[in-house]
């Protein structure tokens, strides 16, 4: 496994995080708090692994260039901007949300989780979309 494999691993970890978040949501809507907790811990672990791979990759390769032209460019960069801003925001929201649950303050946990969960989902889904667009659909071909 080399650094060139990292984008695929990063996208897979994003996708798996989205799956765990979805499962956790279903469990909490059903009232199964214990299964919700397990699924959320899995989402956290997967996200932590994502972050490790992401930081290593970016430290060694920089940022990918987008090769799409025409109308797809403003769509892609709008998607990318919302993804990056969401990722910055979620980096602070997730620990606060988890801390409130850990401390047993479930009323405050629910208050912030109503915003944390959909934003975390957006970041995960948009991250996979950015990967598909930059690596598979519109890779940069050079000048």
DSSP file (Angstrom, degrees, kcal/mol; ACC not computed):
  #  RESIDUE AA STRUCTURE BP1 BP2  ACC     N-H-->O    O-->H-N    N-H-->O    O-->H-N    TCO  KAPPA ALPHA  PHI   PSI    X-CA   Y-CA   Z-CA
    1    1 A X              0   0    0      0, 0.0     2,-0.2     0, 0.0     0, 0.0   0.000 360.0 360.0 360.0 127.9    0.0    0.0    0.0
    2    2 A X    >   -     0   0    0      1,-0.0     3,-1.9     0, 0.0     4,-0.5  -0.659 360.0 -92.1-119.1 176.7    1.4    3.4   -1.0
    3    3 A X  G >  S+     0   0    0      1,-0.3     3,-1.1    -2,-0.2     4,-0.4   0.781 120.6  65.8 -60.7 -27.9    0.4    7.0   -0.7
    4    4 A X  G 3  S+     0   0    0      1,-0.2     4,-0.3     2,-0.2    -1,-0.3   0.690  96.7  56.7 -69.6 -16.8   -1.4    6.8   -4.0
    5    5 A X  G X> S+     0   0    0     -3,-1.9     4,-1.8     1,-0.2     3,-0.7   0.647  84.7  86.2 -83.3 -16.1   -3.9    4.3   -2.5
    6    6 A X  H <> S+     0   0    0     -3,-1.1     4,-3.3    -4,-0.5     5,-0.3   0.854  79.3  58.3 -59.1 -41.0   -4.8    6.7    0.3
    7    7 A X  H 3> S+     0   0    0     -4,-0.4     4,-2.2    -3,-0.2    -1,-0.2   0.892 108.6  47.8 -57.6 -36.2   -7.6    8.6   -1.6
    8    8 A X  H <> S+     0   0    0     -3,-0.7     4,-2.2    -4,-0.3    -1,-0.2   0.908 113.8  46.3 -68.8 -41.9   -9.4    5.3   -2.1
    9    9 A X  H  X S+     0   0    0     -4,-1.8     4,-2.7     2,-0.2    -2,-0.2   0.918 112.2  51.1 -65.4 -44.0   -9.0    4.4    1.6
   10   10 A X  H  X S+     0   0    0     -4,-3.3     4,-2.2     1,-0.2    -2,-0.2   0.919 111.6  47.0 -60.5 -45.6  -10.1    7.9    2.7
   11   11 A X  H  X S+     0   0    0     -4,-2.2     4,-2.5    -5,-0.3    -1,-0.2   0.900 111.7  51.1 -64.4 -40.7  -13.2    7.7    0.5
   12   12 A X  H  X S+     0   0    0     -4,-2.2     4,-2.7     2,-0.2    -2,-0.2   0.919 109.7  49.7 -63.1 -43.1  -14.0    4.2    1.8
   13   13 A X  H  X S+     0   0    0     -4,-2.7     4,-2.2     2,-0.2    -1,-0.2   0.889 110.3  51.1 -64.0 -38.3  -13.7    5.4    5.4
   14   14 A X  H  X S+     0   0    0     -4,-2.2     4,-2.1     2,-0.2    -2,-0.2   0.934 111.6  47.9 -60.6 -46.1  -16.0    8.3    4.7
   15   15 A X  H  X S+     0   0    0     -4,-2.5     4,-1.9     1,-0.2    -2,-0.2   0.899 111.2  49.2 -62.9 -42.0  -18.5    5.9    3.2
   16   16 A X  H  X S+     0   0    0     -4,-2.7     4,-2.5     2,-0.2    -1,-0.2   0.883 108.4  54.6 -66.0 -37.7  -18.4    3.5    6.1
   17   17 A X  H  X S+     0   0    0     -4,-2.2     4,-2.7     1,-0.2    -2,-0.2   0.924 106.6  51.5 -60.0 -44.0  -18.8    6.4    8.5
   18   18 A X  H  X S+     0   0    0     -4,-2.1     4,-2.2     1,-0.2    -1,-0.2   0.893 109.1  51.0 -59.9 -40.3  -22.0    7.4    6.6
   19   19 A X  H  X S+     0   0    0     -4,-1.9     4,-2.6     2,-0.2    -2,-0.2   0.940 111.2  47.0 -63.0 -47.3  -23.3    3.9    7.0
   20   20 A X  H  X S+     0   0    0     -4,-2.5     4,-2.7     1,-0.2    -2,-0.2   0.899 111.7  51.3 -62.1 -40.2  -22.6    3.8   10.7
   21   21 A X  H  X S+     0   0    0     -4,-2.7     4,-2.1     2,-0.2    -1,-0.2   0.895 110.9  48.6 -63.3 -39.2  -24.3    7.2   11.1
   22   22 A X  H  X S+     0   0    0     -4,-2.2     4,-2.3     2,-0.2    -2,-0.2   0.928 112.6  47.2 -65.7 -45.6  -27.3    6.0    9.3
   23   23 A X  H  X S+     0   0    0     -4,-2.6     4,-2.5     1,-0.2    -2,-0.2   0.911 111.2  51.8 -62.2 -42.8  -27.5    2.8   11.4
   24   24 A X  H  X S+     0   0    0     -4,-2.7     4,-2.4     1,-0.2    -1,-0.2   0.894 108.9  51.2 -61.7 -40.1  -27.1    4.9   14.6
   25   25 A X  H  X S+     0   0    0     -4,-2.1     4,-2.2     2,-0.2    -1,-0.2   0.925 109.7  49.3 -63.1 -45.2  -30.0    7.2   13.5
   26   26 A X  H  X S+     0   0    0     -4,-2.3     4,-1.5     1,-0.2    -2,-0.2   0.927 111.4  50.2 -60.4 -44.8  -32.3    4.2   12.8
   27   27 A X  H  X>S+     0   0    0     -4,-2.5     5,-2.4     1,-0.2     4,-0.5   0.920 111.1  46.7 -61.2 -44.9  -31.4    2.7   16.2
   28   28 A X  H ><5S+     0   0    0     -4,-2.4     3,-0.7     1,-0.2    -1,-0.2   0.867 109.4  54.5 -70.0 -33.0  -32.1    6.0   18.1
   29   29 A X  H 3<5S+     0   0    0     -4,-2.2    -1,-0.2     1,-0.2    -2,-0.2   0.816 109.4  48.9 -66.8 -28.4  -35.4    6.5   16.3
   30   30 A X  H 3<5S-     0   0    0     -4,-1.5    -1,-0.2    -3,-0.2    -2,-0.2   0.532 119.6-113.6 -84.5  -8.1  -36.4    3.0   17.4
   31   31 A X  T <<5S+     0   0    0     -3,-0.7     2,-1.5    -4,-0.5    -3,-0.2   0.576  71.4 139.3  86.6   9.9  -35.4    3.8   21.0
   32   32 A X     >< +     0   0    0     -5,-2.4     4,-2.0    -6,-0.2    -1,-0.2  -0.662  21.3 171.6 -90.0  84.3  -32.5    1.3   21.0
   33   33 A X  H  > S+     0   0    0     -2,-1.5     4,-2.4     1,-0.2    -1,-0.2   0.852  71.9  53.6 -66.2 -37.3  -30.0    3.5   22.9
   34   34 A X  H  > S+     0   0    0      2,-0.2     4,-2.1     1,-0.2    -1,-0.2   0.931 111.7  44.0 -66.3 -45.3  -27.4    0.8   23.4
   35   35 A X  H  > S+     0   0    0      2,-0.2     4,-2.5     1,-0.2    -1,-0.2   0.870 112.3  54.5 -67.2 -35.2  -27.2   -0.1   19.7
   36   36 A X  H  X S+     0   0    0     -4,-2.0     4,-2.5     2,-0.2    -2,-0.2   0.930 107.8  50.1 -59.5 -46.0  -27.2    3.6   18.9
   37   37 A X  H  X S+     0   0    0     -4,-2.4     4,-2.3     2,-0.2    -2,-0.2   0.916 111.0  48.2 -60.3 -45.0  -24.2    4.0   21.2
   38   38 A X  H  X S+     0   0    0     -4,-2.1     4,-2.2     1,-0.2    -1,-0.2   0.927 112.4  48.5 -62.8 -45.3  -22.3    1.1   19.6
   39   39 A X  H  X S+     0   0    0     -4,-2.5     4,-2.1     1,-0.2    -1,-0.2   0.883 111.8  49.8 -64.1 -37.7  -23.0    2.4   16.1
   40   40 A X  H  X S+     0   0    0     -4,-2.5     4,-2.5     2,-0.2    -1,-0.2   0.880 108.5  52.0 -69.7 -37.4  -21.9    5.9   17.0
   41   41 A X  H  X S+     0   0    0     -4,-2.3     4,-2.6     2,-0.2    -2,-0.2   0.914 109.9  50.3 -63.1 -40.9  -18.7    4.6   18.6
   42   42 A X  H  X S+     0   0    0     -4,-2.2     4,-2.6     2,-0.2    -2,-0.2   0.905 109.8  50.4 -62.1 -41.3  -18.0    2.8   15.3
   43   43 A X  H  X S+     0   0    0     -4,-2.1     4,-2.5     2,-0.2    -2,-0.2   0.905 111.3  49.1 -62.5 -41.3  -18.7    6.0   13.4
   44   44 A X  H  X S+     0   0    0     -4,-2.5     4,-2.4     2,-0.2    -2,-0.2   0.919 112.1  47.0 -64.8 -44.2  -16.2    7.8   15.7
   45   45 A X  H  X S+     0   0    0     -4,-2.6     4,-2.4     2,-0.2    -2,-0.2   0.924 113.6  48.5 -63.9 -44.4  -13.5    5.2   15.3
   46   46 A X  H  X S+     0   0    0     -4,-2.6     4,-2.5     1,-0.2    -2,-0.2   0.907 112.2  49.0 -62.6 -41.7  -14.0    5.2   11.5
   47   47 A X  H  X S+     0   0    0     -4,-2.5     4,-2.5     2,-0.2    -1,-0.2   0.874 109.2  52.5 -65.5 -37.3  -13.8    9.0   11.4
   48   48 A X  H  X S+     0   0    0     -4,-2.4     4,-2.0     2,-0.2    -2,-0.2   0.916 110.1  48.0 -65.1 -42.1  -10.7    9.0   13.5
   49   49 A X  H  X S+     0   0    0     -4,-2.4     4,-2.5     2,-0.2     5,-0.2   0.918 110.1  53.4 -62.7 -42.4   -9.0    6.5   11.1
   50   50 A X  H  X S+     0   0    0     -4,-2.5     4,-3.1     1,-0.2    -2,-0.2   0.942 107.9  50.4 -53.7 -49.1  -10.2    8.7    8.2
   51   51 A X  H  X S+     0   0    0     -4,-2.5     4,-2.5     1,-0.2     5,-0.2   0.883 109.2  50.7 -61.6 -40.3   -8.5   11.7    9.9
   52   52 A X  H  X S+     0   0    0     -4,-2.0     4,-2.2     2,-0.2    -1,-0.2   0.954 114.8  42.6 -61.5 -50.6   -5.2    9.9   10.3
   53   53 A X  H  X S+     0   0    0     -4,-2.5     4,-2.7     1,-0.2    -2,-0.2   0.898 114.2  52.5 -63.4 -40.1   -5.1    8.8    6.7
   54   54 A X  H  X S+     0   0    0     -4,-3.1     4,-2.9    -5,-0.2     5,-0.2   0.931 110.6  45.7 -62.2 -47.9   -6.2   12.2    5.5
   55   55 A X  H  X S+     0   0    0     -4,-2.5     4,-2.2     2,-0.2    -1,-0.2   0.924 114.6  47.8 -63.9 -44.7   -3.5   14.1    7.4
   56   56 A X  H  X S+     0   0    0     -4,-2.2     4,-1.1    -5,-0.2    -1,-0.2   0.929 114.3  47.7 -60.7 -45.0   -0.8   11.7    6.3
   57   57 A X  H >X S+     0   0    0     -4,-2.7     4,-1.6     1,-0.2     3,-0.7   0.943 113.4  45.6 -62.5 -49.4   -2.0   11.9    2.7
   58   58 A X  H 3X S+     0   0    0     -4,-2.9     4,-1.4     1,-0.3    -1,-0.2   0.849 109.8  55.3 -65.7 -34.0   -2.2   15.7    2.6
   59   59 A X  H 3< S+     0   0    0     -4,-2.2    -1,-0.3    -5,-0.2    -2,-0.2   0.762 118.7  34.5 -67.6 -23.9    1.2   16.0    4.3
   60   60 A X  H << S+     0   0    0     -4,-1.1    -2,-0.2    -3,-0.7    -1,-0.2   0.554 132.4  20.3-108.2 -10.6    2.7   13.9    1.5
   61   61 A X  H  < S-     0   0    0     -4,-1.6    -3,-0.2     1,-0.2    -2,-0.1   0.584  83.4-142.6-136.7 -16.0    0.7   14.8   -1.6
   62   62 A X     <  -     0   0    0     -4,-1.4     2,-0.3    -5,-0.4    -1,-0.2  -0.456  52.1 -28.9  79.0-157.1   -1.0   18.2   -1.3
   63   63 A X        -     0   0    0     -2,-0.1     2,-0.1     1,-0.1    -5,-0.0  -0.753  61.9-114.7-103.4 144.8   -4.4   18.8   -2.8
   64   64 A X        -     0   0    0     -2,-0.3     2,-0.4     1,-0.1    71,-0.1  -0.393  27.7-129.0 -70.7 149.9   -5.9   17.1   -5.8
   65   65 A X        -     0   0    0     69,-0.1    75,-0.8    -2,-0.1     2,-0.5  -0.819  16.2-127.4-101.6 143.6   -6.7   19.1   -8.9
   66   66 A X  B     -A  139   0A   0     -2,-0.4    73,-0.2    73,-0.1    68,-0.1  -0.775  17.3-169.1 -93.0 129.2  -10.0   19.0  -10.6
   67   67 A X        +     0   0    0     71,-2.8    72,-0.2    -2,-0.5    -1,-0.1   0.468  46.1 116.1 -97.7  -2.8  -10.0   18.3  -14.3
   68   68 A X        -     0   0    0     70,-0.5     2,-0.3     4,-0.1    70,-0.1  -0.322  45.4-162.1 -69.3 150.4  -13.6   19.1  -15.2
   69   69 A X    >   +     0   0    0      4,-0.0     3,-0.7     3,-0.0     2,-0.2  -0.902  46.4  14.9-129.6 159.1  -14.4   21.9  -17.5
   70   70 A X  T >> S-     0   0    0     -2,-0.3     3,-1.4     1,-0.2     4,-0.5  -0.541 121.4  -8.6  83.6-145.7  -17.5   23.9  -18.3
   71   71 A X  H 3> S+     0   0    0      1,-0.3     4,-1.1    -2,-0.2    -1,-0.2   0.694 124.8  68.8 -65.2 -21.1  -20.6   23.9  -16.1
   72   72 A X  H <> S+     0   0    0     -3,-0.7     4,-3.0     1,-0.2    -1,-0.3   0.803  87.8  68.4 -69.6 -26.5  -19.4   21.1  -13.9
   73   73 A X  H <> S+     0   0    0     -3,-1.4     4,-2.8     2,-0.2     5,-0.3   0.946 100.8  42.7 -61.4 -52.2  -16.6   23.4  -12.4
   74   74 A X  H  X S+     0   0    0     -4,-0.5     4,-1.9     1,-0.2    -1,-0.2   0.880 115.8  51.4 -64.3 -33.3  -18.9   25.8  -10.5
   75   75 A X  H  X S+     0   0    0     -4,-1.1     4,-2.4     2,-0.2    -2,-0.2   0.954 112.5  45.7 -62.5 -48.8  -20.9   22.8   -9.3
   76   76 A X  H  X S+     0   0    0     -4,-3.0     4,-3.0     1,-0.2    -2,-0.2   0.932 113.8  47.2 -60.7 -48.3  -17.8   21.0   -8.1
   77   77 A X  H  X S+     0   0    0     -4,-2.8     4,-2.3     2,-0.2    -1,-0.2   0.822 111.1  51.8 -69.9 -29.3  -16.3   24.0   -6.4
   78   78 A X  H  X S+     0   0    0     -4,-1.9     4,-2.3    -5,-0.3     5,-0.2   0.930 112.4  46.7 -65.9 -45.4  -19.6   24.8   -4.6
   79   79 A X  H  X S+     0   0    0     -4,-2.4     4,-2.2     1,-0.2    -2,-0.2   0.933 113.3  49.0 -59.1 -46.7  -19.7   21.2   -3.4
   80   80 A X  H  X S+     0   0    0     -4,-3.0     4,-2.8     1,-0.2     5,-0.2   0.906 110.2  50.2 -62.6 -43.3  -16.1   21.4   -2.3
   81   81 A X  H  X S+     0   0    0     -4,-2.3     4,-2.7     1,-0.2     5,-0.3   0.928 112.4  46.3 -62.8 -45.3  -16.6   24.7   -0.4
   82   82 A X  H  X S+     0   0    0     -4,-2.3     4,-2.2     1,-0.2    -1,-0.2   0.871 113.3  51.3 -66.3 -33.9  -19.6   23.4    1.5
   83   83 A X  H  X S+     0   0    0     -4,-2.2     4,-2.5    -5,-0.2    -2,-0.2   0.945 112.4  44.4 -64.8 -48.4  -17.7   20.1    2.2
   84   84 A X  H  X S+     0   0    0     -4,-2.8     4,-2.2     2,-0.2    -2,-0.2   0.929 115.2  47.4 -65.2 -46.0  -14.7   21.9    3.6
   85   85 A X  H  X S+     0   0    0     -4,-2.7     4,-2.3     1,-0.2    -1,-0.2   0.919 113.3  49.2 -62.0 -42.6  -16.7   24.4    5.6
   86   86 A X  H  X S+     0   0    0     -4,-2.2     4,-3.0    -5,-0.3    -2,-0.2   0.901 109.6  52.0 -61.5 -41.0  -18.8   21.6    7.0
   87   87 A X  H  X S+     0   0    0     -4,-2.5     4,-1.4     2,-0.2    -1,-0.2   0.889 109.5  49.6 -63.8 -39.1  -15.7   19.6    7.9
   88   88 A X  H  X S+     0   0    0     -4,-2.2     4,-0.6     2,-0.2    -2,-0.2   0.940 115.2  43.3 -64.4 -46.3  -14.3   22.5    9.8
   89   89 A X  H >X S+     0   0    0     -4,-2.3     4,-1.8     1,-0.2     3,-1.2   0.916 111.4  53.2 -65.5 -44.0  -17.5   23.0   11.7
   90   90 A X  H 3X S+     0   0    0     -4,-3.0     4,-2.5     1,-0.3     5,-0.3   0.777  94.7  70.6 -66.6 -26.0  -18.1   19.3   12.4
   91   91 A X  H 3< S+     0   0    0     -4,-1.4     4,-0.5     1,-0.2    -1,-0.3   0.825 109.9  33.5 -61.0 -30.6  -14.6   19.0   13.9
   92   92 A X  H <X S+     0   0    0     -3,-1.2     4,-1.2    -4,-0.6    -2,-0.2   0.791 117.1  54.2 -90.8 -32.8  -15.8   21.0   16.9
   93   93 A X  H  X S+     0   0    0     -4,-1.8     4,-2.7     1,-0.2     5,-0.2   0.892 100.4  58.1 -71.8 -39.9  -19.4   19.8   17.0
   94   94 A X  H  X S+     0   0    0     -4,-2.5     4,-2.8     1,-0.2     5,-0.3   0.941 106.4  47.1 -60.2 -50.0  -18.7   16.1   17.2
   95   95 A X  H  > S+     0   0    0     -4,-0.5     4,-2.6    -5,-0.3    -1,-0.2   0.897 113.7  48.9 -60.2 -37.8  -16.6   16.2   20.4
   96   96 A X  H  X S+     0   0    0     -4,-1.2     4,-2.1     2,-0.2    -1,-0.2   0.934 113.0  47.3 -65.1 -44.7  -19.2   18.5   22.1
   97   97 A X  H  X S+     0   0    0     -4,-2.7     4,-1.6     1,-0.2    -2,-0.2   0.924 115.2  45.1 -62.2 -45.3  -22.0   16.2   21.1
   98   98 A X  H  X S+     0   0    0     -4,-2.8     4,-2.9    -5,-0.2    -1,-0.2   0.904 110.4  54.5 -66.5 -41.5  -20.1   13.1   22.2
   99   99 A X  H  X S+     0   0    0     -4,-2.6     4,-2.4    -5,-0.3     6,-0.2   0.907 106.3  51.9 -60.1 -42.3  -19.0   14.7   25.5
  100  100 A X  H  <>S+     0   0    0     -4,-2.1     5,-2.2     1,-0.2     4,-0.3   0.889 112.7  45.1 -63.7 -38.7  -22.6   15.5   26.4
  101  101 A X  H ><5S+     0   0    0     -4,-1.6     3,-1.4     3,-0.2    -2,-0.2   0.923 111.4  53.0 -68.6 -43.9  -23.7   11.9   25.8
  102  102 A X  H 3<5S+     0   0    0     -4,-2.9    -2,-0.2     1,-0.3    -1,-0.2   0.875 109.3  49.0 -58.3 -39.6  -20.7   10.6   27.7
  103  103 A X  T 3<5S-     0   0    0     -4,-2.4    -1,-0.3    -5,-0.2    -2,-0.2   0.512 116.9-115.0 -80.0  -4.1  -21.6   12.8   30.7
  104  104 A X  T < 5S+     0   0    0     -3,-1.4     2,-1.6    -4,-0.3     3,-0.2   0.618  73.0 136.6  81.2  12.4  -25.2   11.6   30.5
  105  105 A X     >< +     0   0    0     -5,-2.2     4,-2.1    -6,-0.2    -1,-0.2  -0.577  20.7 162.9 -90.5  73.6  -26.6   15.1   29.7
  106  106 A X  H  >  +     0   0    0     -2,-1.6     4,-2.7     1,-0.2    -1,-0.2   0.756  64.6  59.6 -72.8 -26.3  -28.9   13.7   27.0
  107  107 A X  H  > S+     0   0    0     -3,-0.2     4,-1.8     2,-0.2    -1,-0.2   0.954 113.1  38.5 -65.5 -47.6  -31.2   16.7   26.8
  108  108 A X  H  > S+     0   0    0      2,-0.2     4,-1.8     1,-0.2     5,-0.3   0.844 114.0  57.1 -70.0 -32.5  -28.2   18.9   25.7
  109  109 A X  H  X S+     0   0    0     -4,-2.1     4,-2.8    -9,-0.2    -2,-0.2   0.949 108.2  46.5 -60.2 -48.8  -26.9   16.0   23.6
  110  110 A X  H  X S+     0   0    0     -4,-2.7     4,-1.6     1,-0.2    -2,-0.2   0.884 107.2  58.7 -61.3 -39.4  -30.1   15.8   21.7
  111  111 A X  H  < S+     0   0    0     -4,-1.8    -1,-0.2     1,-0.2     4,-0.2   0.913 116.9  31.1 -59.1 -44.3  -30.2   19.6   21.2
  112  112 A X  H >X S+     0   0    0     -4,-1.8     4,-2.7     1,-0.2     3,-1.7   0.823 110.9  65.0 -84.7 -31.4  -26.8   19.7   19.4
  113  113 A X  H 3X S+     0   0    0     -4,-2.8     4,-2.3     1,-0.3     5,-0.4   0.805  90.1  68.1 -61.7 -28.3  -27.1   16.2   17.8
  114  114 A X  H 3< S+     0   0    0     -4,-1.6     4,-0.3     1,-0.2    -1,-0.3   0.761 114.4  28.9 -61.4 -23.8  -30.0   17.5   15.7
  115  115 A X  H <> S+     0   0    0     -3,-1.7     4,-1.5    -4,-0.2    -2,-0.2   0.746 118.3  56.0-102.9 -35.4  -27.5   19.7   14.0
  116  116 A X  H  X S+     0   0    0     -4,-2.7     4,-2.9     2,-0.2     5,-0.2   0.937 103.6  53.3 -65.1 -48.3  -24.4   17.6   14.3
  117  117 A X  H  X S+     0   0    0     -4,-2.3     4,-2.5     1,-0.2     5,-0.2   0.937 111.0  42.6 -59.2 -52.9  -25.8   14.4   12.6
  118  118 A X  H  > S+     0   0    0     -5,-0.4     4,-2.4    -4,-0.3    -1,-0.2   0.885 116.6  48.7 -65.1 -34.4  -27.0   16.0    9.4
  119  119 A X  H  X S+     0   0    0     -4,-1.5     4,-2.5     2,-0.2    -1,-0.2   0.913 111.4  49.4 -68.6 -40.5  -23.9   18.1    9.0
  120  120 A X  H  X S+     0   0    0     -4,-2.9     4,-2.3     2,-0.2    -2,-0.2   0.900 111.3  50.4 -63.0 -40.9  -21.7   15.0    9.6
  121  121 A X  H  X S+     0   0    0     -4,-2.5     4,-3.0    -5,-0.2     5,-0.3   0.932 110.0  50.2 -61.2 -45.9  -23.7   13.1    7.1
  122  122 A X  H  X S+     0   0    0     -4,-2.4     4,-3.1     1,-0.2     5,-0.3   0.923 110.2  49.7 -59.3 -44.7  -23.3   15.9    4.5
  123  123 A X  H  X S+     0   0    0     -4,-2.5     4,-1.8     1,-0.2    -1,-0.2   0.916 114.1  45.6 -62.3 -43.0  -19.5   16.0    5.1
  124  124 A X  H  X S+     0   0    0     -4,-2.3     4,-1.8     2,-0.2    -2,-0.2   0.944 117.5  42.0 -65.1 -48.2  -19.3   12.2    4.7
  125  125 A X  H  X S+     0   0    0     -4,-3.0     4,-2.2     1,-0.2    -2,-0.2   0.917 116.2  47.7 -67.2 -43.8  -21.5   12.1    1.6
  126  126 A X  H  X S+     0   0    0     -4,-3.1     4,-2.7    -5,-0.3    -1,-0.2   0.842 108.0  57.4 -68.1 -31.2  -19.9   15.2    0.0
  127  127 A X  H  X S+     0   0    0     -4,-1.8     4,-2.1    -5,-0.3    -1,-0.2   0.913 108.2  45.9 -62.9 -42.3  -16.5   13.8    0.7
  128  128 A X  H  X S+     0   0    0     -4,-1.8     4,-2.6     2,-0.2    -2,-0.2   0.906 112.7  51.1 -65.5 -41.0  -17.3   10.7   -1.3
  129  129 A X  H  X S+     0   0    0     -4,-2.2     4,-2.5     2,-0.2    -2,-0.2   0.910 109.2  49.9 -63.1 -42.6  -18.7   12.8   -4.1
  130  130 A X  H  X S+     0   0    0     -4,-2.7     4,-2.7     2,-0.2     5,-0.3   0.914 111.6  49.9 -61.7 -42.9  -15.6   15.0   -4.2
  131  131 A X  H  X>S+     0   0    0     -4,-2.1     4,-2.8     2,-0.2     5,-0.7   0.944 111.3  47.5 -59.7 -50.2  -13.5   11.9   -4.4
  132  132 A X  I  X>S+     0   0    0     -4,-2.6     5,-2.7     1,-0.2     4,-1.4   0.906 115.0  46.8 -60.6 -41.6  -15.5   10.4   -7.2
  133  133 A X  I  <>S+     0   0    0     -4,-2.5     5,-2.8     3,-0.2   -66,-0.2   0.916 119.5  37.2 -68.4 -43.0  -15.4   13.6   -9.2
  134  134 A X  I  <5S+     0   0    0     -4,-2.7     6,-0.4    -5,-0.2    -2,-0.2   0.846 128.3  30.5 -80.9 -33.2  -11.7   14.3   -8.8
  135  135 A X  I  <5S+     0   0    0     -4,-2.8     4,-0.2    -5,-0.3    -3,-0.2   0.858 133.8  17.0 -94.4 -39.8  -10.4   10.7   -9.1
  136  136 A X  I  <<S+     0   0    0     -4,-1.4     3,-0.2    -5,-0.7    -3,-0.2   0.853 128.4  31.7-106.9 -43.0  -12.8    8.9  -11.3
  137  137 A X  I   <S+     0   0    0     -5,-2.7    -4,-0.2     1,-0.2    -3,-0.2   0.907 132.3  13.1 -87.8 -43.3  -15.0   11.3  -13.3
  138  138 A X  S   <S+     0   0    0     -5,-2.8   -71,-2.8    -6,-0.3   -70,-0.5  -0.429  74.4 175.5-134.5  58.9  -12.8   14.4  -13.9
  139  139 A X  B     -A   66   0A   0     -3,-0.2     2,-0.3    -4,-0.2    -4,-0.1  -0.367  41.3-102.9 -67.3 147.4   -9.2   13.6  -13.1
  140  140 A X        -     0   0    0    -75,-0.8    -1,-0.1    -6,-0.4   -73,-0.1  -0.539  31.2-168.8 -70.9 129.1   -6.7   16.4  -13.8
  141  141 A X        -     0   0    0      1,-0.3    -1,-0.1    -2,-0.3     2,-0.1   0.440  41.5-108.5-100.3  -2.4   -4.8   15.6  -17.0
  142  142 A X              0   0    0      1,-0.2    -1,-0.3     0, 0.0     0, 0.0  -0.254 360.0 360.0  96.2 171.6   -2.1   18.3  -16.7
  143  143 A X              0   0    0     -2,-0.1    -1,-0.2    -3,-0.1    -3,-0.0   0.486 360.0 360.0 -68.6 360.0   -1.6   21.5  -18.6
